[in-house]
Amino acid sequence: QVQLVESGGGLVQPGGSLRLSCAASGSIFSINVMGWYRQAPGKERELVAVITNNGRVNYGDSVKGRFTGSRDNAKSTVDLQMSSLKPEDTAVYYCYGGTYGETNYWGKGTLVTVSS
C-alpha cells in the first residue's frame, strides 16, 4: 500500500503562482510514476503532470509552459509549481502514484481556486 498526502492548495488571483507538494509513504519502493491530476466541477479528471522514476515528465496540454513538475526520489515527494494561473485552472488537484505492478494510488486532493 502507498499513501499520498497533498499540501499547498488555496485561493490565488489570476496570473499568480502556487506550489503543491505531495509526500508518499508506505511501499514507496513499488512506485514508478508520480504526479498530478485535476478535476474541475462537472468535468472528468485530467492529466496535469506525471514524472517517471528516471525523471521524464509528461504534461497535460492545457498546462504546458505554465506548470512545472518535479520529483525527489530520495524524499519520495513530488511537487507542482503552477504559474500564470487562470480561472480555468480551478480544480481539485490529486496526487497520483503508479506502481510497477500497475496499481494506481490517489491522494485525497487539495483544492486550488483561481479567482479575483
N, C-alpha and C positions, 0 to 999 in steps of 0.2 A: 504493500500500500504506500501511496505517496500523498502527502498533504501539502497543499499550496495555500499560502496566505498573502493576500494583496494589501498594499497600503498606498496612500498618496492621492486618492481621488478628492474631488471637491468642486467648488464653483470657480470659474475663471472667465474673464472677459474675452470676447472675440479678439484674435490676434495675439493672445497671451500664450504662456507656456505652462506646462505642468509635467511632473515626473511621477511615474508609477513604479512601484517596486513589488517584487514577488519573491518570497522565500519558500524553498522546498524543504521538506523533511520526510523522514521515513526511508523507504527503499530508493534513495536517490541514485544509487549505482545503476538502477534499471532505466533511468531517464535518458532518452536520446534527444528528443526535441523539447524545447521550452519556448514559450512565447505568450502572445496575447491575441485574444479575440474580443469582439464587442457586439453588443446587441442593443439597438435603439428600440424605443417603443413601437410596436406594430411591425417590426422588421425581423428578419432572420439573423441569426448570429453570423458574423463575418470575420474573416481573417484581418488582423492588424499587422502582426509581425511574428514570425517564428524563427528560431535560431537553432541550428543543429549543434551537435557536440563539437564539431570542428569549426564552428564559427560562421557558417554560411547563414545569411539572413534572407528571408523571403518576406516581402511586404505586400499588403493589400494595395490595389491600385489607387484607392482614394486617399492613402496616407503617404505615398511615395514622395520623397523630397521634403516632407514636413516632420515626420516621426523617425526616431532612431531607436532601434532595439539593441540591447547589449546584454551580455551574459557573463557571469563569473562562475565558472565550473567549480572552483575551489570553495566558494561560499554557497554554491547551489542557489544562486539568485539570478533573476532576470529583471531588467529594468526597461522602461519605455519612456524616452524623452519625447514629449509632444510639444511642437512649436507651431506658430501660425494657426492656432486653433480656430475652428469655425463652429457656428451653432450646430451644423450637421454632424459634428463630432460628438455631440451629446449622446451618451450611451452608458450602459453598464459594461465595464471592462473586466474581462475574465482572464485570469492567468491559466495557462494551459501547459500540461506536461504529457508528453507521449513517450511511452517506453519502447524498448527494443522488441518487446513481446506484443506491440501494437495495442496496448491498453491506454486509454485516454483518461487523464485526470484533470479536474477543473477546480479552481478556487471558487469562493462564494461570490466574488465580484465586488467591484468598487465603482461607485457612480461618479461619472465626470459630467458636469453641466457647464456648457459654454453659453453664456448669456450676459448681456449688459444690464 
